[in-house]
């Protein structure tokens, strides 16, 4: 009798255990060697915006969701792998994150939950790179147990976006010690003291062509150019620094002669990014500048051939950037 009661209790307890852990029990013999087998759980991945096989580089985000057919008592992990053949750079060209934007190597569906969301981010960037760049990745692999899931494999060819627009930015900011009105100011910037240098376009003879897009009074002047809107034809031109005012530097330079070499950044998206620093010996200084009507000081020689631009250092003749 005791054995019958014990077997009955064991059967009930085991049956309850089977229900709680989402498993099915072999009902042939609860009191013997019981068999546990997983439920028929499936997982599916769906995209809100389906990644294309090829696309042009642009800031974009594609959302996806992994969904279980029923919740589990343990976390379900879907591993992320970046596959061979990928030439795109994480953090520069793409990222794969969770729904909160955190970089991850696994997507976890927590116990008793049924879904997790993620995002594929493609970034626009200005750098010249291999064209196209390739991103190949897989979500899910054989580390996933007891869940029927076909790994998601995607390969995207990302073409470089190029633009006819060239952005040239110029700054002459530098920290100096300066005495103004008998008061010494240490490490202040030239821009804070009203120094204003513009950049102008000159023709081959050095005549001002009357273009002043960078004459804004800002410390970083922006001079945009585009072969789509260029109206001066082919030939040789110059981009030159032109002093508008020295501001508070004029009455008492404090440290003697102060040079304002122009630092330039030349960018054409997908074509070039170039940095250039003018030599101090060739720059506008407090000694050589006599006012806004002083002769412009060339920074670049600009050669235009077939509507395409090439920028050369005015003094050394070195090529800085070209289309």
N, C-alpha and C positions, 0 to 999 in steps of 0.2 A: 504493500500500500504506500509506504514512504517513497518508493521508487517511482510509482505512478504519479504521485503528487509532485515530486521533484521534476519529473519529465514534463508535466503540464506547465509548471511555473517556468521552466527553462524555455519552453516553446513560446509562451506569451512574451517573456522578456526579449527573446531573440527577434520575435516579430515586431515588437515596438522599436528595437534597435534598428531593424531593417528600414522602417519607415523614417526614422529620424535622420539617418545618414543618406537618404535618397538612393538606396540601393534595392535591388530585388533579391530575395532569398529563394534558394531552391527548396520547394516545399515537399521534397521527397522524404526527408527525414530530419526534422528540426533537432532531434536529440542525438544525431550522429555527426558526421562530418558535413556541416552546412556549407553551402557554396555562396559566395558573395560576388555579384557581377554589377558593373556600373550601369546606370540608367543610359538610355539612348539620348545623350545630350549633344546638341549641335550648336555651332557658333557660326555666325555669318558676319561679313564685313560689307558695309554699304557706304557709298560715297554720296555726299550732297552735291559736290561738283567733281565730276569724274576727271582724273588727270589725263590729259591728252598724250598721245605718243610723241608729239612734238609741239613746241610752243616757242614764242618769242619771249625773251627775257623781260619780265615785268613784275612789279610787286603784286603778288596774288596769294590767296590762301584757299586751300581745298580741305573741306571737313569730311571726316569719316567716323563711323560708329561701328563697334564690334558688339554684337548682341548674342546672348546665350538663350537657348530655347527654354531653359529653366534654371533657377538659381542653384548654386552649389554650396557645400559647407566649408569649402576652402577657396582661397583666391585662385583665379584662373589667370595664367600669365601667357601673354602673346609676345614673343621676343621679336625685336627689330634688328634686321641685318642690312647693312649697306653692302651691296654685292660688287664683285669684281667687274671692272669695266667702267666704274663710276669715275668721272674726271671732274665733276662739279665739286666745289669746296663747301663743306658744312660751315654755317655761320656767315658765309659770303654770298653763296648762290642759293642755298636752301637750308631749311631746318625741318625736322619732324618732331612735334611736341604733343604734350597732352592738351586737354581743353583749356587749361589755365595758361598755356604758353611755356611750360617748363620742358626743357630738353629731357628726353627719356631714352632708355634702351629697351624697356619692356612696357607693355600696356597691361595693367592689372585690373581685372574685374573682381572687386572685393567679394568675399563670401556673402551669400544671401542677396547679392545684387545680380543684375542681368546684363548690364551694358557699361561700356566705357567709350569716351569720345577722344579723338585725336585730330591733329591738323598737319597738313603738309604746306610749308611756306616756300614760295619761290621768290627770290629777291632780284630786283633790278639793280644793276651796279654800273659804274662808269668805266670799269677797268677793261682794257683790251685783253681778250682771252681766246682760248681755243674755241672754234665755232664748227659744230655745236658742242656744248658741254653735255655730258651724259650723267644722268642720275638714275641708278638702278637700285631698288631696295625690295626687301621681303619682310612681311609682317606675319609671324607665326612660323614654327618649324617643328622638328620631331621632339623637341623638349616638352611639347604640350601632350598631356596624358588624359585618357578617358573622355576626351571631347573630340567630336568629329568636326574638323576645321580644315579647309583647304587653304594653305598659305597664300597670301596675297602678294603677287610679284608684279612690280611695275617698273618700266623703263621709259624715261622721258628724255628726249633730245631737246636741249634748251639753246635756242639760237641767240646770238648776241644782238641786242638792240643797238643800232647805231643812229646817230643824229647828224644833221647838217649844222646844228648849232654848236659853236665853240664859246666857252665861257672863260674869259681871262680875268683873274682877280689879282689885285695889286695892293700891297701894304708896305709901309715904310716905318711902322711902329718900332720903337726901341726905347728901353729905359735909360734915362740919363739923370745926372745930378745937375740941377739948375738953380741959379739964384735969380729971383724975380723980386724987384722992389726991396732988395736987401735981405730977403728971406731965402734960405737954402731949402730946396726941395730935393730929396734924395730918391733916386730910382723911379722918378715919375716918367710917364710915357710922352713921347713927342705928340701923339694925337691929343692927349689931354691938354696940351699947351697950344692947341690951335694950328699945328702944322697941317697944311692942306696941299697935297700934291695930286695933280690930275694926270691922266694919260690921254694923249691925243694921237690922231692918225695924220701922218705926213706923207706927201708924195715923194717921188725919187729925188726931187730938187730940194726937199726939206720944207716945202710950203704946207701950211696947215690946210687940211681938207675940210675943216669945219665940223668934224664929228666929235661930240663931247658926251658920249653916253656915260663916261666915268667921272664927269665933273659934278659930283653930288655933294661934296663936302664931307663924305664919309672917310674913315681911316682905311677901310678896305674898299677900294674902288672896283667896280665891276664893269668890264668892257665886253659886251657880247658881240660876236661876229657870226656870220653864216654865209656859206657860198650860195644859199638860196636867195639871199637879199643883197649880196655884194654888188655895188653899182659902179665900181671904179675900174673894171676890166683887169686884164693881166698886167704884170709889171712888178717893179720894185717899190716898196713902201716902207715906212718906219713907224713903229710905236714908240713914243717918246714921253718922258716925264716932264711935266710942266708945273712949276711952282705957282701956286695961287697966293699963299701967304705963309709966313713963318710964325705968326701969332706971338706968343709970349717969349719965344726963343730970341727974337730980334734984339730987344734992349740989352740983354745980358746973358750970353750963352753959358756963362759959368765955367764950363770945362774947356773953353776954347772952341776950335772948329768942330762942328758936329756934321757928320755926313748922314745922308738919308738914302742909303741904297734901297732900291725897290725890290721886294721879294714877290715873285710872280708864280701863279699856278695856272697852267693852261690845261683845259679839259675839253675833250670831245668824247661823248659817251660811246663806249665800245671801240674807240679808235686810239686815243692817247690820253695819258695823264702825265704832265711834266712839271717839274719844279725848277725855278731859276732864281738865282740871287745875283743881283748886280754887284760888281766890284765896287768897293768904297771909293777907289780912286776915280771912278767914272760917274759917281753919283752927285746929285745936287748937295751942296754944303751951305752952312751959314756964311761962309766967306764968298762963295761964288754966286750965290743967289742974290739978285738985286731987286726982286719984286716979281709980280705976276707976268710982266712983259719980258722976262729974261728968255733967252733962246732955249727951246725945249732940248732936253738931253735924251738922245736915242737910247732905248733899251734893247729893242729887237729890230732886225732887218726882216721884213716880211716879203717873201716872194710868192706871187700868185701866178699859177700856170694852169690854164684850163679851168679856172674857177676854184682850184684847190690851193690851200694855204700851207706854207712852210715857214717856220719861225727860226731865226738864227740869232745867236748872241751878237750884238752890234759890234763889239770890240774884237772878240776872238774869232767870230765867224762860225763857231760851232753850231751844229743843228740841235735845236732844243725840242721841236715837235714838228710833225708833218702829217698831212692827211694821206 
